[in-house]
């Protein structure tokens, strides 16, 4: 996952210290088990066995893979955990767009339907295939840590795994937790949201991108074409689970601006989308600069400064 783990716990100090240590161990376990950078992770084992034997998996790994399949279906194939092989073409420091001769052999390896889940485990159907669970596991881990915190009896907390967030209860003042939404076009926060007992995730290409031929290209790639998606600058979503919020935000970006916004509104979820010009979009429609902060959405509000929350 390679992301910082931040916890805010409000309860007995000794209990908070104990639970924080437990959560740190659990976050480290997720990192070891699912990171593509860890040679002995289950992800590495599955990838190393592509086209060969079935790799046994536990219930947790199965649940994550099954959820990835749900995301593939919901996105009409745009959210595909086998598309990480495109990294072989889109290397850091690349200065030219890839040619069809470079892309086509890699595109042939992208196909969620060749991820064979069975009672025995999982098998990737073609040699050279890979899975990358980075688009699911971080949010899944945030939800898992939140459940541990709740089970320990703490009723006021925030879990933040690299921007994938779950808020438990209210803050110590009895108000919803105030979370800043990063400005995709500059430093600081551009909006804030107050949430309790819900997950929040933001997806965007403003921090991870390539610049080729003077154009900034998103790290989000269309698995059918292998090319970067031209879409919204960022999408922030509130949902009952962080993993659901994260996958909705990512799918919306992968669909492109018009289709992504239409799709988000069919879900009737709370979201804030920001386009490349800084325009805001919510469930209610496009929001002009003349609309006051209180008119943005029932949960999101615009900030008049770029100060981080």
N, C-alpha and C positions, 0 to 999 in steps of 0.2 A: 504493500500500500504506500509506504514511504511518506506518510503524512504525520503531522504532529497530533498528539492526543491531549485535549484540554478538558478538564472536568471542573465544574462548579458544584459543590455539595453544600447543602445547608442542613445541618443536624448536629448531634453531639460530636465534638471535635475528635474524640477517640474513634468513634464509629466512622466518621468521615475519612480519617487517616487509614483505617483498616480497609474500607471499601475502595478507596483510591488505589491502594497497593494491589488489591485484587483485580481492579479494572485494568491497571497497567500490565499485569501479567496476562490477562485475557487478550488485551490488544496486541501484545507481543506474540501470543499464540496464533492469532489470526494472521499476523504478518508472516510468521514462519510457515504456516500451513498453506497459505494461498498465494503468496507473492510469486510472481514470475521471475523475480530476481534471486530467489532462494533455490539452490540446486536440489535440495532434498524435499521441497514442498510437494504437496499432492498435485498442484498444477504442473510442476516440472515432471513428475512421474507420468501423468496423463499425456503430456506432450511428447515425452521421450518414447512412449509406447504407441504413438500414432501409426495406424495401419497394421498394428500387431495385436498384442494380447489385451484382454479386458483388465482394467485396473480396479481392484476392490475399493469401494468408498464407503464412508460412514453416513449416517442419517443427515448430518449437518451439510456435508458436501453435496449429497443428493438433493436436499432442499434448495441449495443455492443454484445448482444446475437446472433443476426444474423451474425455478423462478426465471432463470435466464431464458428458458424456452417460452415461458409466458410472455416475456418482453419481446422476443422475436415475433411471436404471433401478433401481439398488439401493435407492433410497429411495421407490420407487413414486410418483415425481413430486414429492416434498417438497423435494428439493435441486434447485432450478431457477435457473440463472444468469440467466434472463430476468425473475426476480421483483424485481429491483432497482428497477423502475419504481414499486413501491409507496412509494418515498421521496417521490413526488409528493404522496401523501396523508398519510403519516406524517412530517410536517415537525417539525423541532426547535421546541420551545416550544408544540406543540399542547396544548390544554386539554380537548378533547372527543373522544370516539370518532368515527371517520368514519361517515357514513351510507352505506346501500347505493347511493344516487345518486352518491356520491363514489367508492366502491370499484369498482362494476361496470364503468365504462369502462376502468379501469386493469387489472382482472382479465382483461379481454378481450385484453390485450397480452401476457399471460404464457403461454408455451407453448414449451417446449424443442423440441418436434417441428417448430416452424416455423423453427428454426435450420438452414439448408440448407448442409450441408458437401459440397463437391464437389472434384474435382481442381483446378478453377479457383480455389477459395477458399471464402469463406463469405458467405452472404446471410441477412439477417433478413427473414422473409416478410411482415411487416406494417409499414406506416409507424407510427412511434411506439414500436416495440419497442426494447429495449435489452438488452445483456448487461452483467453485472458479474462480473468474474473474481476479485474480492476473496476469495471463499471457497475459491479454489484456488491462486492465483498465489503468495501469500506462502509457503505450505508448499512449493510446487514450487521456489521460489527457494532456500529453505533446503536442500533436497536438492541443488540444482545447485551451491550454494556448497560443500557438504560434498564433492561429487565433485571439485571443483577443488582443495580442500585435500588430499584423498587423492592426487590425481594429481601434486601437487607433492612428495609423499613425506612429508607430515606424518601421523603415525599416532596422535596424541593431540590432540583438539580438540573444541570445542563451537561450533555455530552457533545463534544465537538471534535470530530475526526476530520481534520483538514477541510472544514467547511460543511461537512455533512453532520447535521445537528439533530438531537432529540432533546426536547424540553420536558421535564417532569414537574407537574404541578405549577404553582406560582412562585415568584421570587420571594425572598425573605420579607419584602414589604407587602406581600399579598397581591401583587400585580403580575400580569403576564410578563414573561421574560422579554426584554427588548434586544432584538438581534439586528445588527446592521447588514444591509445588502450592499456588497461592494460595487463601486462605480466601475463599469467595464471600460470606460473611456479615460480613466485617470485615477489618482490616489483617493483613498478614503471611501466613505460610504455615501451612496446616493439616495438611499431610502432606509427605512427601518420597519420592523414588524414585531408585533407583540403576540407571543404564542404561549400556550400551556398545554401539556399532555399531547404533543404532536411533534412530527418530524418536519424539518426544513432542509431543503437541498437546493443548491444553485449550480447550474451547468452553463459553461460558456467557453469561448475560445480566446478570452482576453489575456490569460496567463500562459497558456501553452499554444504556441503557433510557430509556423515557419514563415520566413519572408523570402519570396522568390520573385525575381524580376520586378522588384519594387512593390509587390503586393503582399499583404499579410494574409496568410492562409490558416484556417482553423485546423486544429489537431483532430477534429471530428471528421471521419472519412466515410463516404458512402460505400458500403460493402459490395454494391453492384458495379460501380464504376472505378472504385479505388481512389477517387478524387475528393478533395476537401469539400465540405458542405458550406454553401453560402446561406447564412441564416441570421437569426437574431444574435445580438451580442451576448445576451445572457437570459436565462429563464430561472426564476426562483419559484419553488412549489411548496405548499404546505400539505401534508397528508398525515394519516394516522400512524404511518411508519416512515422512518427516514429512507428505507430502501425503496418504498413506493414513490416518495417524493423525488428521489434521485433518478429513478428510471423514467418517470414521467417527464422530468425536465430534460433529460438527455434525448428521449424519443422526440419531444417537441422540436428540439434543435435539429435533429437529423431529418425531420420532415420539411425543413425550410420555413421561412417566415410565415407566409400565407397559410399553408396547410397546417403548420405547427400551431398557430393561433386558433384556427378553426377546430383542430382536434382538442386542444386544451379546453375550449369552451364546451365541447360535448361532454367532457368529464365533470363539469360543474365543480372544479376544484379551485381553491384560492391560489392565484399565481400572480407574479409580476414579471413581465417580459420587457426587455429593453432592446431597442434596435440600434443599428450602428450610428444613427444620428442622435441617440440619447432619448428618443421618444418612448414613453411608457405605454404599455398595454396591460389591461387586467381583464378579469372575467366580464366586466361591464363594457369593455371596448377600449378604444384609443383614448388616452388621457392627455389633454393638452396642458401646456405650462400654465395656462390661466386658471386651471382648476386648483383650489386650495388643497393642502395636504390631507385634510379630513375627507376630501372627496375622492381620493384615490381608490380606496377599497375598504372593506370593513376591517381589514387587518393590516394592510400595507399603508405606510404614509411616506410622503416625500420629505427629504431633508433639505433645508435651505443652505446647509454648509456641507463641506466634504470631510467632516471630521468623523473618524471611526467611532463606532459605539463601543 
